Amino acid sequence: MGDEKDVVRIGIIGAGFARSTQIPGFRACEGALVSCIASAHREHAESVAREFGIPNVADDWRELVSRDDVDLVSVVTPPVTHMEMTLAALDNGKAVLCEKPMAMNASEARRMRERAQKTGALNLIDHELRFLASRRKMRDMLLDDEIGEVRHAKFLFRSDSRADASRPWNWWSDETKGGGVLGAIGSHAVDSFRWLLGAEVSEVFGSLATHVAERPIARANDMRPVTSDDEALLILRFRDNDLTRGATATISMSMVEQGRAEHRVEIFGTRGAFAIEDSGQIWHAEIGAGEWKRIETERGRLAEGMRDSSWSRGFTAFAPRIVEALREGRSTVEGAAIFEDGYRTQLVLDAARRSNKTGCLSEVKESGTE
């Protein structure tokens, strides 16, 4: 293409998840350059820049979003910072890839969505699991009516990564910073259902718990209270569409459950069921069979330097689609979650928090305009 951009220059804000996943993912893309990095701690940014040969380290994120050598800003920071950084990046004419959860609440997410619509810039939420070949295959089979009308769905996430009470306190322990399993994993759960079923959530019952009530402060002989949730249990009802009628779902997420780590989605229809695991393996069950049967699937590529996981393989597939869109001057990536999706997901998370406080079922409804 004669008008194709030679190189898409990417600025990264954050040196944690970006280091383990996003930077290796973008480095594996033809026509992409991670040109600048910024972090709350400059020494962390400098260390990552040396490791990956990133040519520029910004003094702070405000400098990064205003640089002429940045086309895409990837916001890989605690949720409390997402709105401010995203709005500034959009105002500086940048495309934005924002980590999930999109924001602290639906009001913030709505502002981000509206600003992106006004600028017309590429706006994406990092729901990389949508780009796994196995998930796309499962979605196609659902839409092809292979298990009939959907009755019920289940999402299970089990990890003991925060079960050790001696693990130091950090932002993830702080509700006011956006920490907690509801936002971190619940955003993926809700997006998975919305994308797989094409149905919006109408009502939520939510129960949140904090099992590790305090954690030690690093390099200090003291303890600090934990205000975020390390367990979240949700019951959902969906609005009817061509695939769902009276459909419900349960979501069980914990960061303090021992045993084999699990990340599994199950969809139950009128003629059978599908399930998919973190490995990407798809299973099918017929009514009355009493067992799951394996369906052959592709795992997809893994960028060099990544730890093997569904998130890593998903981002390996997602990153080149982002780069390709920007090189071709497009403001969309087919199948990707955009700010509108992030806003819709945030409405569900907000309803779950309201339900937890009231002990009652909460309606998922639009927030008021500002």
Secondary structure, DSSP 8 states (H G I E B T S, - for coil): -TT--S-EEEEEE-SSHIIIIIHHHHHTSTTEEEEEEE-SSHHHHHHHHHHHT-SEE-SSHHHHHH-TT-SEEEE-S-GGGHHHHHHHHHHTT-EEEE-SS-SSSHHHHHHHHHHHHHHT--EEE--GGGG-HHHHHHHHHHHTTSS-SEEEEEEEEE--TT--TTS---GGG-GGGT-SHHHHTHHHHHHHHHHHH---EEEEEEEEE-SS-EEE-TTSS-EEE--S-SEEEEEEEE---SSEEEEEEEEEEESS--SS-EEEEEEEESSEEEEEETT--EEEEETTT-S-EEE--------TT---SHHHHHHHHHHHHHHHHHHTT-S--TT---HHHHHHHHHHHHHHHHHHHHSS-EE-------
